[in-house]
Amino acid sequence: MEGLGVAASVIAIVQLTELTLKLAHKHMGLGPSRFDKTELQSISRALYAFNGMLQNLQTHLRINEEDEARLQTLNHLTEPLNRCKEALELLSDQLENPTFIGKHIIGEHFDRKLKKALSVIEDALKLIELALLSDQQ
């Protein structure tokens, strides 16, 4: 049954990733933004890559939903997925409620958080890719 927990986490994280992508695109397409264009492109690239890998994982979980042993082998993804959820919440909160104080006065602090959040997402992407490749061997 724990395999179902991974599947549920993936569904929730896919939705959160899509929301964060929408917020990033809102800032890119509406003229001046409180976020640097390079920052937004970096967020967007990382999220698109991560979302693609999540879609692959979601498909893999659906195809193998009857194979409990195979699903059990993916339980090690639970903690990285939880960290990704936290990173995505940080990104979406910051993109949803940008303030002058939040960006310019606390900007350097946010930049560190942004880099860490993107690093968490990129690390999870590599781990998911490795898990999918090893499961298919």
DSSP file (Angstrom, degrees, kcal/mol; ACC not computed):
  #  RESIDUE AA STRUCTURE BP1 BP2  ACC     N-H-->O    O-->H-N    N-H-->O    O-->H-N    TCO  KAPPA ALPHA  PHI   PSI    X-CA   Y-CA   Z-CA
    1    1 A M    >>        0   0    0      0, 0.0     3,-1.1     0, 0.0     4,-0.8   0.000 360.0 360.0 360.0 -21.0    0.0    0.0    0.0
    2    2 A E  H >>  +     0   0    0      1,-0.3     4,-1.3     2,-0.2     3,-0.6   0.810 360.0  66.7 -64.8 -26.9    2.9    2.3    0.5
    3    3 A G  H 3> S+     0   0    0      1,-0.3     4,-2.0     2,-0.2    -1,-0.3   0.830  94.5  58.3 -60.2 -31.4    3.3    2.5   -3.3
    4    4 A L  H <> S+     0   0    0     -3,-1.1     4,-2.6     1,-0.2    -1,-0.3   0.828  99.4  58.1 -67.0 -31.0    0.0    4.3   -3.4
    5    5 A G  H <X S+     0   0    0     -4,-0.8     4,-2.3    -3,-0.6    -1,-0.2   0.896 106.1  48.1 -64.3 -40.5    1.5    7.0   -1.1
    6    6 A V  H  X S+     0   0    0     -4,-1.3     4,-2.5     2,-0.2    -2,-0.2   0.922 111.8  50.5 -63.9 -44.0    4.2    7.7   -3.7
    7    7 A A  H  X S+     0   0    0     -4,-2.0     4,-2.1     1,-0.2    -2,-0.2   0.912 111.4  47.5 -61.4 -43.2    1.5    7.8   -6.4
    8    8 A A  H  X S+     0   0    0     -4,-2.6     4,-2.2     1,-0.2    -1,-0.2   0.894 111.3  51.2 -65.7 -39.3   -0.6   10.3   -4.4
    9    9 A S  H  X S+     0   0    0     -4,-2.3     4,-2.6     1,-0.2    -2,-0.2   0.915 108.8  51.4 -62.2 -42.7    2.5   12.4   -3.7
   10   10 A V  H  X S+     0   0    0     -4,-2.5     4,-2.6     2,-0.2    -2,-0.2   0.921 109.0  50.4 -61.7 -44.3    3.3   12.5   -7.4
   11   11 A I  H  X S+     0   0    0     -4,-2.1     4,-2.0     1,-0.2    -1,-0.2   0.937 113.1  45.8 -59.5 -47.4   -0.2   13.6   -8.3
   12   12 A A  H  X S+     0   0    0     -4,-2.2     4,-2.1     1,-0.2    -1,-0.2   0.891 114.1  48.3 -63.7 -39.7   -0.1   16.4   -5.7
   13   13 A I  H  X S+     0   0    0     -4,-2.6     4,-2.8     2,-0.2    -1,-0.2   0.859 107.3  55.4 -72.7 -34.7    3.4   17.5   -6.7
   14   14 A V  H  X S+     0   0    0     -4,-2.6     4,-2.4    -5,-0.2    -1,-0.2   0.936 110.1  47.2 -59.7 -45.5    2.4   17.5  -10.4
   15   15 A Q  H  X S+     0   0    0     -4,-2.0     4,-2.0     1,-0.2    -2,-0.2   0.908 113.5  47.0 -63.0 -42.4   -0.5   19.9   -9.6
   16   16 A L  H  X S+     0   0    0     -4,-2.1     4,-2.4     2,-0.2    -1,-0.2   0.875 111.2  52.0 -67.5 -38.2    1.8   22.1   -7.5
   17   17 A T  H  X S+     0   0    0     -4,-2.8     4,-2.4     2,-0.2    -2,-0.2   0.923 109.9  49.1 -63.1 -44.2    4.5   22.2  -10.2
   18   18 A E  H  X S+     0   0    0     -4,-2.4     4,-2.2     2,-0.2    -2,-0.2   0.892 110.8  50.3 -63.9 -39.6    1.9   23.2  -12.8
   19   19 A L  H  X S+     0   0    0     -4,-2.0     4,-2.2     2,-0.2    -1,-0.2   0.926 110.9  48.9 -62.0 -45.3    0.6   26.0  -10.5
   20   20 A T  H  X S+     0   0    0     -4,-2.4     4,-2.3     1,-0.2    -2,-0.2   0.881 109.9  52.0 -64.4 -38.7    4.2   27.3  -10.0
   21   21 A L  H  X S+     0   0    0     -4,-2.4     4,-2.5     2,-0.2    -1,-0.2   0.912 108.7  51.0 -62.3 -42.6    4.8   27.2  -13.8
   22   22 A K  H  X S+     0   0    0     -4,-2.2     4,-2.0     1,-0.2    -2,-0.2   0.918 110.6  48.8 -60.8 -43.2    1.7   29.2  -14.3
   23   23 A L  H  X S+     0   0    0     -4,-2.2     4,-1.5     2,-0.2    -1,-0.2   0.900 110.8  50.1 -64.5 -40.9    2.8   31.8  -11.8
   24   24 A A  H  X S+     0   0    0     -4,-2.3     4,-1.5     1,-0.2    -1,-0.2   0.909 111.6  48.5 -64.3 -41.0    6.2   32.1  -13.3
   25   25 A H  H  X S+     0   0    0     -4,-2.5     4,-2.4     1,-0.2    -1,-0.2   0.828 103.9  60.9 -69.0 -30.9    4.7   32.6  -16.8
   26   26 A K  H  X S+     0   0    0     -4,-2.0     4,-0.8     1,-0.2    -1,-0.2   0.913 108.0  44.2 -60.0 -41.7    2.4   35.2  -15.4
   27   27 A H  H  < S+     0   0    0     -4,-1.5    -1,-0.2     1,-0.2    -2,-0.2   0.816 113.6  51.2 -73.0 -30.7    5.4   37.3  -14.4
   28   28 A M  H  < S+     0   0    0     -4,-1.5     3,-0.4     1,-0.2    -2,-0.2   0.878 114.7  40.0 -73.8 -37.8    7.2   36.6  -17.7
   29   29 A G  H  < S+     0   0    0     -4,-2.4    -1,-0.2     1,-0.2    -2,-0.2   0.535 100.1  70.0 -94.1  -6.3    4.4   37.7  -20.0
   30   30 A L  S  < S-     0   0    0     -4,-0.8    -1,-0.2     1,-0.3    -2,-0.1  -0.042  99.6-110.8-107.0  33.8    2.9   40.7  -18.3
   31   31 A G  S    S+     0   0    0     -3,-0.4    -1,-0.3     2,-0.0     0, 0.0  -0.505  84.4  26.7  79.9-146.4    5.6   43.2  -18.8
   32   32 A P  S    S-     0   0    0      0, 0.0     2,-0.3     0, 0.0    -3,-0.0  -0.193  70.1-177.3 -57.8 140.4    7.7   44.5  -15.9
   33   33 A S        -     0   0    0      2,-0.2     4,-0.1    -5,-0.0    -6,-0.0  -0.926  39.8-124.2-134.7 158.9    8.0   42.1  -13.0
   34   34 A R  S    S+     0   0    0     -2,-0.3     2,-0.4     2,-0.1    65,-0.1   0.542  94.9  80.0 -77.9  -6.5    9.6   42.2   -9.6
   35   35 A F  S    S-     0   0    0     -8,-0.1    -2,-0.2    60,-0.1     2,-0.0  -0.860  90.0-113.0-106.2 137.3   11.5   39.1  -10.7
   36   36 A D     >  -     0   0    0     -2,-0.4     4,-2.3     1,-0.1     5,-0.2  -0.368  23.4-125.8 -62.5 141.3   14.6   39.2  -12.9
   37   37 A K  H  > S+     0   0    0      1,-0.2     4,-2.5     2,-0.2     5,-0.2   0.882 111.8  52.2 -59.4 -40.0   14.0   37.6  -16.3
   38   38 A T  H  > S+     0   0    0      2,-0.2     4,-2.3     1,-0.2    -1,-0.2   0.901 108.5  51.5 -62.9 -41.1   17.0   35.3  -15.8
   39   39 A E  H  > S+     0   0    0      2,-0.2     4,-2.4     1,-0.2    -2,-0.2   0.931 111.5  46.8 -58.9 -48.1   15.5   34.2  -12.5
   40   40 A L  H  X S+     0   0    0     -4,-2.3     4,-2.7     1,-0.2    -2,-0.2   0.884 111.7  50.2 -65.7 -39.5   12.2   33.4  -14.1
   41   41 A Q  H  X S+     0   0    0     -4,-2.5     4,-2.8     2,-0.2     5,-0.2   0.897 110.4  50.5 -65.6 -39.2   13.7   31.5  -17.0
   42   42 A S  H  X S+     0   0    0     -4,-2.3     4,-2.2     2,-0.2    -2,-0.2   0.923 112.8  45.9 -63.3 -45.2   15.8   29.4  -14.5
   43   43 A I  H  X S+     0   0    0     -4,-2.4     4,-2.5     2,-0.2    -2,-0.2   0.942 114.1  49.2 -60.7 -47.9   12.7   28.6  -12.5
   44   44 A S  H  X S+     0   0    0     -4,-2.7     4,-2.7     1,-0.2     5,-0.2   0.917 110.8  48.4 -61.7 -46.7   10.7   27.8  -15.6
   45   45 A R  H  X S+     0   0    0     -4,-2.8     4,-2.2     1,-0.2     5,-0.2   0.932 113.5  47.4 -59.9 -46.5   13.4   25.5  -17.1
   46   46 A A  H  X S+     0   0    0     -4,-2.2     4,-2.4    -5,-0.2    -1,-0.2   0.906 113.8  47.8 -62.8 -41.4   13.8   23.6  -13.9
   47   47 A L  H  X S+     0   0    0     -4,-2.5     4,-3.1     2,-0.2     5,-0.2   0.889 110.1  51.1 -70.0 -39.2   10.1   23.2  -13.5
   48   48 A Y  H  X S+     0   0    0     -4,-2.7     4,-2.3     2,-0.2    -2,-0.2   0.935 113.5  45.2 -62.8 -44.6    9.5   22.0  -17.0
   49   49 A A  H  X S+     0   0    0     -4,-2.2     4,-2.0    -5,-0.2    -2,-0.2   0.928 116.0  46.6 -62.9 -44.7   12.2   19.4  -16.7
   50   50 A F  H  X S+     0   0    0     -4,-2.4     4,-2.5    -5,-0.2    -2,-0.2   0.908 111.3  51.4 -64.6 -42.7   10.9   18.3  -13.3
   51   51 A N  H  X S+     0   0    0     -4,-3.1     4,-2.4     1,-0.2    -1,-0.2   0.897 108.7  51.8 -63.0 -40.3    7.3   18.2  -14.5
   52   52 A G  H  X S+     0   0    0     -4,-2.3     4,-2.0     2,-0.2    -1,-0.2   0.920 111.1  46.7 -61.5 -43.6    8.3   16.0  -17.5
   53   53 A M  H  X S+     0   0    0     -4,-2.0     4,-2.5     1,-0.2    -2,-0.2   0.882 110.9  52.5 -67.5 -37.3   10.1   13.6  -15.2
   54   54 A L  H  X S+     0   0    0     -4,-2.5     4,-3.0     2,-0.2    -1,-0.2   0.897 107.1  52.6 -63.4 -39.0    7.1   13.6  -12.8
   55   55 A Q  H  X S+     0   0    0     -4,-2.4     4,-2.4     2,-0.2    -2,-0.2   0.910 109.5  49.6 -62.3 -40.9    4.8   12.8  -15.7
   56   56 A N  H  X S+     0   0    0     -4,-2.0     4,-2.5     2,-0.2    -2,-0.2   0.925 112.4  47.2 -61.7 -44.4    7.1    9.8  -16.6
   57   57 A L  H  X S+     0   0    0     -4,-2.5     4,-2.7     2,-0.2    -2,-0.2   0.912 110.7  52.0 -63.5 -42.3    7.0    8.6  -13.0
   58   58 A Q  H  X S+     0   0    0     -4,-3.0     4,-2.2     2,-0.2    -1,-0.2   0.914 110.7  47.5 -61.7 -43.1    3.2    9.0  -12.9
   59   59 A T  H  X S+     0   0    0     -4,-2.4     4,-2.7     2,-0.2     5,-0.2   0.920 111.4  51.4 -62.4 -44.3    2.9    6.9  -16.1
   60   60 A H  H  X S+     0   0    0     -4,-2.5     4,-1.8     1,-0.2    -2,-0.2   0.905 110.3  48.8 -59.3 -43.3    5.2    4.3  -14.7
   61   61 A L  H  < S+     0   0    0     -4,-2.7    -1,-0.2     2,-0.2    -2,-0.2   0.899 112.0  48.8 -65.8 -40.2    3.2    4.1  -11.5
   62   62 A R  H >< S+     0   0    0     -4,-2.2     3,-1.3     1,-0.2    -2,-0.2   0.929 111.2  49.4 -64.3 -45.2   -0.1    3.8  -13.4
   63   63 A I  H 3< S+     0   0    0     -4,-2.7     3,-0.3     1,-0.3    -1,-0.2   0.862 120.4  36.6 -62.4 -35.5    1.3    1.0  -15.7
   64   64 A N  T >< S+     0   0    0     -4,-1.8     3,-1.6    -5,-0.2    -1,-0.3   0.086  77.0 121.9-105.6  22.3    2.6   -0.9  -12.7
   65   65 A E  T <  S+     0   0    0     -3,-1.3    -1,-0.2     1,-0.3    -2,-0.1   0.744  77.0  50.0 -61.7 -22.9   -0.2   -0.2  -10.2
   66   66 A E  T 3  S+     0   0    0     -3,-0.3     2,-1.3    -4,-0.2    -1,-0.3   0.611  91.5  84.1 -87.8 -12.8   -0.9   -3.9   -9.8
   67   67 A D    <>  +     0   0    0     -3,-1.6     4,-2.2     1,-0.2     3,-0.3  -0.687  53.8 176.4 -96.0  85.6    2.7   -4.8   -9.1
   68   68 A E  H  > S+     0   0    0     -2,-1.3     4,-2.3     1,-0.2    -1,-0.2   0.851  77.6  55.8 -59.7 -38.0    3.1   -4.1   -5.4
   69   69 A A  H  > S+     0   0    0      1,-0.2     4,-1.2     2,-0.2    -1,-0.2   0.913 109.1  46.8 -62.6 -42.0    6.7   -5.3   -5.2
   70   70 A R  H  4 S+     0   0    0     -3,-0.3     4,-0.5     1,-0.2     3,-0.3   0.899 111.8  50.6 -66.8 -40.4    7.7   -2.9   -8.0
   71   71 A L  H >< S+     0   0    0     -4,-2.2     3,-1.3    -7,-0.3     4,-0.2   0.870 104.1  59.0 -65.5 -35.8    5.9    0.0   -6.3
   72   72 A Q  H >< S+     0   0    0     -4,-2.3     3,-1.6     1,-0.3     4,-0.2   0.849  96.8  61.6 -60.8 -33.8    7.6   -0.8   -3.0
   73   73 A T  T 3< S+     0   0    0     -4,-1.2     3,-0.4    -3,-0.3    -1,-0.3   0.697 100.5  55.2 -68.2 -16.0   11.0   -0.3   -4.7
   74   74 A L  T X  S+     0   0    0     -3,-1.3     3,-2.0    -4,-0.5    -1,-0.3   0.412  76.5  97.4 -95.5   1.5   10.0    3.3   -5.4
   75   75 A N  G X   +     0   0    0     -3,-1.6     3,-2.0     1,-0.3     4,-0.3   0.766  67.9  73.4 -62.0 -24.4    9.2    4.1   -1.7
   76   76 A H  G 3  S+     0   0    0     -3,-0.4    -1,-0.3     1,-0.3     3,-0.2   0.642  86.2  66.9 -65.2 -10.9   12.7    5.7   -1.3
   77   77 A L  G <> S+     0   0    0     -3,-2.0     4,-2.4     1,-0.2    -1,-0.3   0.587  76.7  87.4 -82.6 -10.3   11.3    8.6   -3.4
   78   78 A T  H <> S+     0   0    0     -3,-2.0     4,-2.1     1,-0.2    -1,-0.2   0.927  89.5  43.6 -57.2 -50.6    8.9    9.6   -0.7
   79   79 A E  H  > S+     0   0    0     -4,-0.3     4,-2.3    -3,-0.2    -1,-0.2   0.932 114.4  48.3 -66.4 -46.4   11.3   11.9    1.2
   80   80 A P  H  > S+     0   0    0      0, 0.0     4,-2.1     0, 0.0    -1,-0.2   0.888 111.6  52.0 -60.3 -35.6   12.8   13.6   -1.9
   81   81 A L  H  X S+     0   0    0     -4,-2.4     4,-2.2     2,-0.2    -2,-0.2   0.890 107.8  51.6 -66.5 -38.0    9.2   14.2   -3.1
   82   82 A N  H  X S+     0   0    0     -4,-2.1     4,-1.9    -5,-0.2    -1,-0.2   0.906 109.5  49.6 -64.0 -40.9    8.3   15.8    0.2
   83   83 A R  H  X S+     0   0    0     -4,-2.3     4,-2.3     1,-0.2    -2,-0.2   0.881 109.9  51.8 -64.3 -37.4   11.3   18.1    0.0
   84   84 A C  H  X S+     0   0    0     -4,-2.1     4,-3.0     2,-0.2     5,-0.2   0.896 106.1  54.3 -64.7 -39.6   10.2   19.0   -3.6
   85   85 A K  H  X S+     0   0    0     -4,-2.2     4,-2.3     1,-0.2    -2,-0.2   0.926 109.8  47.0 -60.2 -44.4    6.8   19.8   -2.3
   86   86 A E  H  X S+     0   0    0     -4,-1.9     4,-2.1     2,-0.2    -2,-0.2   0.910 112.9  49.1 -63.5 -42.3    8.3   22.2    0.3
   87   87 A A  H  X S+     0   0    0     -4,-2.3     4,-2.3     1,-0.2    -2,-0.2   0.906 111.8  48.7 -64.6 -41.6   10.5   23.8   -2.4
   88   88 A L  H  X S+     0   0    0     -4,-3.0     4,-3.0     2,-0.2     5,-0.2   0.881 109.1  52.8 -66.6 -38.0    7.6   24.2   -4.8
   89   89 A E  H  X S+     0   0    0     -4,-2.3     4,-2.5    -5,-0.2     5,-0.2   0.912 109.3  49.7 -63.2 -41.3    5.4   25.8   -2.0
   90   90 A L  H  X S+     0   0    0     -4,-2.1     4,-2.2     2,-0.2    -2,-0.2   0.942 114.0  45.2 -60.6 -47.9    8.2   28.3   -1.3
   91   91 A L  H  X S+     0   0    0     -4,-2.3     4,-2.5     1,-0.2     5,-0.2   0.934 114.9  46.2 -62.5 -47.5    8.5   29.1   -5.0
   92   92 A S  H  X S+     0   0    0     -4,-3.0     4,-2.5     1,-0.2     5,-0.2   0.892 112.1  51.3 -66.9 -38.0    4.8   29.4   -5.6
   93   93 A D  H  X S+     0   0    0     -4,-2.5     4,-2.1    -5,-0.2    -1,-0.2   0.926 112.8  46.0 -61.7 -44.0    4.2   31.5   -2.5
   94   94 A Q  H  < S+     0   0    0     -4,-2.2    -2,-0.2    -5,-0.2    -1,-0.2   0.889 116.5  44.3 -67.6 -38.7    7.0   33.9   -3.5
   95   95 A L  H  < S+     0   0    0     -4,-2.5    -1,-0.2    -5,-0.2    -2,-0.2   0.837 114.7  49.4 -73.9 -32.6    5.7   34.1   -7.1
   96   96 A E  H  < S+     0   0    0     -4,-2.5    -2,-0.2     1,-0.2    -1,-0.2   0.857 122.6  29.1 -75.2 -35.6    2.1   34.5   -6.0
   97   97 A N  S  < S+     0   0    0     -4,-2.1     2,-0.3    -5,-0.2    -1,-0.2  -0.454  75.6 171.4-125.5  60.0    2.7   37.3   -3.4
   98   98 A P        -     0   0    0      0, 0.0     2,-0.3     0, 0.0    -3,-0.1  -0.520   9.5-177.9 -72.2 135.0    5.7   39.3   -4.6
   99   99 A T     >  -     0   0    0     -2,-0.3     4,-2.3     1,-0.1     5,-0.3  -0.912  38.8-118.4-127.5 158.3    6.2   42.4   -2.5
  100  100 A F  H  >>S+     0   0    0     -2,-0.3     4,-3.1     1,-0.2     5,-0.8   0.938 118.7  45.9 -58.6 -46.8    8.7   45.2   -2.8
  101  101 A I  I  >>S+     0   0    0      1,-0.2     5,-2.4     3,-0.2     4,-1.0   0.928 112.0  51.9 -62.6 -45.0   10.0   44.3    0.7
  102  102 A G  I  45S+     0   0    0      3,-0.2     8,-0.2     1,-0.2    -1,-0.2   0.846 121.1  31.4 -62.3 -34.7   10.1   40.6   -0.1
  103  103 A K  I  <5S+     0   0    0     -4,-2.3    -2,-0.2     3,-0.1    -1,-0.2   0.892 129.9  27.8 -92.4 -43.7   12.1   41.1   -3.3
  104  104 A H  I  <5S+     0   0    0     -4,-3.1     4,-0.2    -5,-0.3    -3,-0.2   0.834 128.7  32.9 -94.7 -34.3   14.3   44.1   -2.7
  105  105 A I  I  <<S+     0   0    0     -4,-1.0     3,-0.2    -5,-0.8    -3,-0.2   0.866 135.3  27.4 -89.8 -39.7   14.9   44.2    1.0
  106  106 A I  S  ><S+     0   0    0     -5,-2.4     4,-2.5    -6,-0.2     3,-0.3   0.232  92.9 114.6-100.6  12.7   14.9   40.5    1.6
  107  107 A G  H  > S+     0   0    0      1,-0.2     4,-3.0    -6,-0.2     5,-0.2   0.864  72.0  48.9 -53.3 -48.3   16.0   39.8   -1.9
  108  108 A E  H  > S+     0   0    0     -3,-0.2     4,-1.8     1,-0.2    -1,-0.2   0.897 112.5  49.2 -63.7 -39.3   19.4   38.3   -1.1
  109  109 A H  H  > S+     0   0    0     -3,-0.3     4,-1.9     2,-0.2    -1,-0.2   0.916 112.8  47.9 -64.4 -42.9   17.8   36.0    1.4
  110  110 A F  H  X S+     0   0    0     -4,-2.5     4,-3.4    -8,-0.2    -2,-0.2   0.902 106.5  57.6 -64.5 -40.2   15.2   34.9   -1.1
  111  111 A D  H  X S+     0   0    0     -4,-3.0     4,-2.6     1,-0.2    -1,-0.2   0.900 107.0  48.2 -57.9 -41.3   17.9   34.4   -3.8
  112  112 A R  H  X S+     0   0    0     -4,-1.8     4,-2.2     2,-0.2    -1,-0.2   0.917 113.6  47.0 -64.1 -42.5   19.6   31.9   -1.5
  113  113 A K  H  X S+     0   0    0     -4,-1.9     4,-2.9     2,-0.2    -2,-0.2   0.899 111.4  52.0 -65.2 -39.4   16.2   30.2   -0.8
  114  114 A L  H  X S+     0   0    0     -4,-3.4     4,-2.8     2,-0.2     5,-0.2   0.939 110.3  47.4 -61.7 -48.2   15.5   30.2   -4.6
  115  115 A K  H  X S+     0   0    0     -4,-2.6     4,-2.0     1,-0.2    -1,-0.2   0.898 113.8  47.9 -61.4 -40.4   18.8   28.5   -5.4
  116  116 A K  H  X S+     0   0    0     -4,-2.2     4,-2.4     2,-0.2    -2,-0.2   0.922 111.8  49.7 -66.5 -43.2   18.3   25.9   -2.7
  117  117 A A  H  X S+     0   0    0     -4,-2.9     4,-2.1     1,-0.2    -2,-0.2   0.920 112.4  47.2 -62.4 -43.9   14.7   25.2   -3.9
  118  118 A L  H  X S+     0   0    0     -4,-2.8     4,-2.7     1,-0.2    -1,-0.2   0.869 110.7  52.9 -65.4 -35.3   15.9   24.8   -7.5
  119  119 A S  H  X S+     0   0    0     -4,-2.0     4,-2.7    -5,-0.2    -2,-0.2   0.907 107.8  50.6 -65.2 -42.0   18.7   22.6   -6.3
  120  120 A V  H  X S+     0   0    0     -4,-2.4     4,-2.2     2,-0.2    -2,-0.2   0.922 112.9  46.6 -60.1 -44.5   16.2   20.4   -4.4
  121  121 A I  H  X S+     0   0    0     -4,-2.1     4,-2.2     2,-0.2    -2,-0.2   0.916 113.4  47.6 -66.1 -44.1   14.1   20.1   -7.5
  122  122 A E  H  X S+     0   0    0     -4,-2.7     4,-1.9     2,-0.2    -2,-0.2   0.883 112.0  50.0 -66.4 -38.0   17.0   19.3   -9.8
  123  123 A D  H  X S+     0   0    0     -4,-2.7     4,-2.2     2,-0.2    -1,-0.2   0.911 111.4  48.8 -64.9 -41.9   18.4   16.7   -7.4
  124  124 A A  H  X S+     0   0    0     -4,-2.2     4,-3.0    -5,-0.2     5,-0.3   0.884 106.8  56.4 -65.3 -38.2   15.0   15.0   -7.2
  125  125 A L  H  X S+     0   0    0     -4,-2.2     4,-2.4     1,-0.2    -1,-0.2   0.932 109.4  45.8 -58.2 -46.3   14.8   15.1  -11.0
  126  126 A K  H  X S+     0   0    0     -4,-1.9     4,-2.4     1,-0.2    -1,-0.2   0.900 113.2  49.8 -64.1 -41.0   18.0   13.1  -11.2
  127  127 A L  H  X S+     0   0    0     -4,-2.2     4,-2.5     2,-0.2    -2,-0.2   0.908 111.4  47.8 -65.9 -42.1   17.0   10.7   -8.5
  128  128 A I  H  X S+     0   0    0     -4,-3.0     4,-2.6     2,-0.2     5,-0.2   0.920 111.8  50.7 -64.3 -43.4   13.6   10.0  -10.2
  129  129 A E  H  X S+     0   0    0     -4,-2.4     4,-2.5    -5,-0.3    -2,-0.2   0.928 112.0  47.0 -59.8 -45.2   15.3    9.5  -13.5
  130  130 A L  H  X S+     0   0    0     -4,-2.4     4,-2.8     1,-0.2     5,-0.2   0.903 111.2  51.6 -63.1 -41.9   17.8    7.1  -11.9
  131  131 A A  H  X S+     0   0    0     -4,-2.5     4,-1.8     1,-0.2    -2,-0.2   0.908 111.7  46.8 -62.6 -41.9   14.9    5.2  -10.1
  132  132 A L  H  X S+     0   0    0     -4,-2.6     4,-1.1     2,-0.2    -2,-0.2   0.910 113.5  48.1 -67.4 -41.5   13.0    4.8  -13.4
  133  133 A L  H  < S+     0   0    0     -4,-2.5     3,-0.4    -5,-0.2     4,-0.3   0.928 113.4  46.5 -65.0 -44.3   16.1    3.6  -15.3
  134  134 A S  H >< S+     0   0    0     -4,-2.8     3,-0.9     1,-0.2    -1,-0.2   0.829 108.4  56.5 -69.1 -30.5   17.0    1.1  -12.6
  135  135 A D  H 3< S+     0   0    0     -4,-1.8    -1,-0.2     1,-0.2    -2,-0.2   0.773 104.5  53.6 -70.7 -24.9   13.5   -0.2  -12.4
  136  136 A Q  T 3<        0   0    0     -4,-1.1    -1,-0.2    -3,-0.4    -2,-0.2   0.477 360.0 360.0 -90.0  -1.1   13.5   -1.0  -16.1
  137  137 A Q    <         0   0    0     -3,-0.9    -1,-0.2    -4,-0.3    -2,-0.1   0.469 360.0 360.0 -78.1 360.0   16.6   -3.1  -15.9
